[in-house]
């Protein structure tokens, strides 16, 4: 099992090493083009050939690492965590001249820990990615912020979660990100008892929930049903409760979010049975 | 719009031109050029080296430009794919059809995007009840592009569903058997197709068995599309005269999905609306 502290320190070391190697190769190329033509002792063509050869070899090596890491999101989605872990570990261990490949590997490790419900580790990794200058990969920051916010909420850090998602409201989100943001936002709002805010624009929120996978769709509609009850809209409460319980067993929903016990009465015996 | 044979012909990615080969040849020529300089007079040497350095700078600049343009075009195609995915998911069919028409009217750059765009095309065609065209797209994906893995499985599911819609029942049976060999009893999409086939071919008891036996699988994998299984189960219950159960299943279906959408997907269930009440939906959500 890959330790997060080691992964982060190795990631930082490799970024530095990659930067030094790139700088050396660039300097070599500049010398070959700019200085060698004026020197009788330096063969510019040969120097450039050597620099180009090293660059190609390292690029090939880096590409192999990137290709390894590219498969891990689908493995995570399929629930094959062991294989995903193995591939991410291999990608993180291999040297890459490209910064983006290393960033993607750490990003995938954060996704994996989040899927494994190891909240503390996923939050730590997400913070490590967000601390980097992402450049062309700035899209990563959105998914990392969502993972960070969700992990912090699971650890009951509402303030940290708010900080993580507040920057997302001004960004244009992809549909999948908008769905994740809605889930995180609802989870945050019930914790601060902002029922009006949860119920605001409920029809649009329900439309988005309909596109989610079963678990997310059920949980978000159950939380909206609770908000509807708090603001006195029983018509919405009844409809949303029925939708949620058609998708997922209400006991399961209450087990995940005990606040939903206000909607479905559950005896301690049932809870104990479910936990077993 | 959406002339399928034309789009299939035009969208096929062109073989990639290997610019790297030209660059390597130019690179070697420049090195030879530089080494010729070593065998001449000092003035000629300096002139040749300067020309060689200048040409190398030009070569690097041209390679950089080619790479920039390639990346830009690939990124634009990727953005179009993301937009298409959103339109299909949000059921914005008309803009999706227009964008697919534009995207597939010229060779695509990335073979993966090409296959993905064709899968979206088949979804849009099925939405417009052009099932024969959808089957043609699926055949192309499976027989010409040899699509495998989860995307290949999705294409096979789409093809089987279109076959059931078009009453190609022998072909559909063969396709279902093939899918069952690939997935066992683990695919909710396949179960839905089997339920639909049983309802269409007058085997409601089998459809009910599938629905009750695999209810958890269906709702776990289909999300809100579980409504499709419920409405087909309602039809099956109705066919065997179990009105109470038909009413419950119909209500469940209409809790999860609007009646008009269910009727559009499965014309066979349209009459159920006259016999069984749909769920009450809050006015703002209707």
Interface residues (C-beta under 8 A of the other chain):
Chain A: X32 X33 X34 X36 X37 X38 X40 X43 X44 X45 X46 X48 X49 X52 X74 X174 X175 X202 X203 X206 X210 X211 X212 X213 X214 X217 X233 X235 X236 X239 X242 X243 X246 X247 X248
Chain B: X27 X30 X31 X34 X35 X45 X46 X49 X50 X52 X53 X56 X57 X60 X82 X85 X86 X89 X90 X150 X219 X220 X221 X222 X223 X224 X226 X252 X255 X256 X279 X280 X281 X282 X284 X285
